[in-house]
Amino acid sequence: MLGLLDTIYIVYLNNIIVYSNNYEAYTHYIQIVLERLQEYKLYINLKKCSFYITSIDFLGFIISVDGVSIEKSQVDAIRE
């Protein structure tokens, strides 16, 4: 799993972000990550999971198919 870190997923505290630029690869990557979690007896809470989304708020940044941008509230705080 470590060999795939920052290649198909990012881990920060208790968050795992799996990413890809195509649907089929993403589905495969999700399967790999879930199998590795199971192998090490780690579990996820499906109620807290989101799959096949195109935008996410992560550490004050908006990560989307268009790239990375700063959250609007962060920009407003700097302006004031």
VOBA-1610 file (N, C-alpha, C; in pm, whole numbers, padded with zeros to 5 digits, always signed):
BEGIN
Met+00084-00119+00000Met+00000+00000+00000Met+00087+00124+00000Leu+00202+00120+00064Leu+00290+00235+00068Leu+00342+00271-00071Gly+00363+00171-00157Gly+00411+00199-00291Gly+00311+00278-00374Leu+00185+00273-00336Leu+00080+00343-00410Leu+00048+00481-00352Leu+00102+00511-00234Leu+00077+00638-00168Leu+00121+00752-00259Asp+00039+00853-00272Asp+00060+00970-00357Asp+00059+00936-00506Thr+00026+00811-00540Thr+00012+00772-00680Thr-00135+00756-00714Ile-00208+00685-00627Ile-00352+00669-00648Ile-00434+00714-00527Tyr-00367+00746-00417Tyr-00441+00793-00300Tyr-00352+00879-00211Ile-00419+00957-00126Ile-00353+01041-00026Ile-00417+01007+00109Val-00335+00997+00212Val-00385+00972+00347Val-00347+01091+00434Tyr-00446+01142+00508Tyr-00421+01249+00604Tyr-00506+01220+00727Leu-00442+01190+00839Leu-00510+01150+00963Leu-00605+01034+00935Asn-00734+01056+00946Asn-00828+00946+00921Asn-00902+00962+00788Asn-00841+01031+00694Asn-00900+01050+00562Asn-00816+00981+00455Ile-00883+00918+00361Ile-00815+00861+00245Ile-00884+00917+00123Ile-00807+00980+00037Ile-00861+01031-00088Ile-00801+00948-00201Val-00888+00879-00275Val-00847+00799-00389Val-00883+00879-00513Tyr-00790+00886-00609Tyr-00816+00970-00726Tyr-00766+00905-00854Ser-00826+00946-00964Ser-00787+00901-01097Ser-00851+00993-01199Asn-00800+00990-01320Asn-00861+01073-01423Asn-00951+00991-01516Asn-00983+00866-01479Asn-01086+00793-01553Asn-01161+00697-01461Tyr-01283+00672-01497Tyr-01378+00596-01416Tyr-01330+00454-01387Glu-01283+00383-01490Glu-01242+00244-01474Glu-01122+00232-01379Ala-01023+00316-01398Ala-00905+00311-01310Ala-00945+00345-01167Tyr-01032+00444-01149Tyr-01077+00483-01016Tyr-01144+00365-00945Thr-01230+00294-01017Thr-01298+00179-00960Thr-01196+00073-00918His-01097+00050-00999His-00990-00045-00966His-00911+00001-00843Tyr-00878+00129-00835Tyr-00803+00184-00723Tyr-00881+00171-00592Ile-01011+00197-00598Ile-01096+00181-00479Ile-01087+00036-00430Gln-01096-00057-00523Gln-01089-00198-00488Gln-00954-00231-00422Ile-00845-00180-00476Ile-00712-00204-00418Ile-00704-00150-00276Val-00748-00027-00257Val-00741+00036-00124Val-00828-00040-00024Leu-00948-00077-00063Leu-01036-00150+00029Leu-00979-00287+00064Glu-00918-00354-00034Glu-00856-00484-00005Glu-00738-00468+00092Arg-00659-00364+00074Arg-00545-00342+00164Arg-00592-00309+00305Leu-00696-00228+00315Leu-00751-00198+00447Leu-00799-00325+00516Gln-00868-00408+00441Gln-00918-00535+00495Gln-00802-00625+00537Glu-00697-00629+00456Glu-00579-00711+00487Glu-00520-00676+00623Tyr-00520-00547+00657Tyr-00463-00501+00784Tyr-00569-00482+00892Lys-00689-00536+00865Lys-00801-00532+00960Lys-00838-00389+00999Leu-00837-00301+00901Leu-00882-00164+00917Leu-01018-00152+00849Tyr-01106-00071+00906Tyr-01243-00065+00859Tyr-01283+00077+00827Ile-01381+00091+00739Ile-01434+00222+00704Ile-01579+00230+00749Asn-01626+00352+00766Asn-01766+00376+00796Asn-01831+00425+00666Leu-01910+00341+00603Leu-01968+00376+00473Leu-02054+00502+00478Lys-02111+00534+00595Lys-02191+00656+00607Lys-02106+00781+00588Lys-01976+00770+00614Lys-01885+00884+00602Lys-01811+00886+00469Cys-01838+00789+00384Cys-01765+00778+00256Cys-01842+00844+00142Ser-01766+00897+00048Ser-01822+00951-00076Ser-01741+00892-00191Phe-01810+00835-00287Phe-01743+00775-00401Phe-01788+00845-00529Tyr-01702+00847-00628Tyr-01731+00900-00761Tyr-01775+01047-00757Ile-01709+01127-00676Ile-01737+01270-00672Ile-01632+01343-00755Thr-01664+01462-00801Thr-01571+01536-00887Thr-01511+01657-00818Ser-01550+01681-00692Ser-01496+01795-00618Ser-01499+01762-00469Ile-01394+01807-00398Ile-01387+01780-00254Ile-01320+01898-00183Asp-01369+01930-00064Asp-01307+02030+00022Asp-01208+01955+00111Phe-01080+01986+00097Phe-00976+01914+00171Phe-00874+02012+00224Leu-00868+02025+00357Leu-00772+02112+00426Leu-00779+02257+00378Gly-00900+02305+00353Gly-00917+02444+00311Gly-00900+02468+00162Phe-00880+02362+00087Phe-00868+02373-00058Phe-00981+02297-00124Ile-01022+02344-00240Ile-01121+02275-00321Ile-01043+02203-00430Ile-01050+02071-00430Ile-00984+01990-00531Ile-01092+01938-00624Ser-01079+01967-00752Ser-01180+01927-00849Ser-01114+01889-00980Val-01197+01853-01076Val-01146+01819-01209Val-01083+01940-01276Asp-01115+02059-01228Asp-01059+02182-01284Asp-00925+02220-01221Gly-00886+02150-01115Gly-00760+02180-01047Gly-00783+02207-00900Val-00690+02279-00840Val-00695+02309-00697Val-00716+02459-00679Ser-00809+02494-00592Ser-00833+02636-00561Ser-00851+02651-00411Ile-00841+02774-00364Ile-00856+02803-00222Ile-01004+02823-00192Glu-01046+02772-00079Glu-01184+02788-00035Glu-01217+02937-00022Lys-01336+02977-00065Lys-01376+03118-00065Lys-01364+03182+00073Ser-01400+03112+00177Ser-01392+03169+00313Ser-01247+03201+00351Gln-01152+03125+00301Gln-01010+03152+00327Gln-00968+03282+00260Val-01013+03303+00138Val-00981+03425+00064Val-01043+03546+00132Asp-01170+03533+00174Asp-01238+03642+00243Asp-01168+03680+00372Ala-01118+03581+00447Ala-01047+03609+00572Ala-00920+03687+00547Ile-00852+03660+00439Ile-00728+03732+00405Ile-00759+03875+00364Arg-00868+03895+00291Arg-00906+04028+00242Arg-00946+04120+00356Glu-01001+04065+00461Glu-01053+04149+00572Glu-00948+04186+00668
//
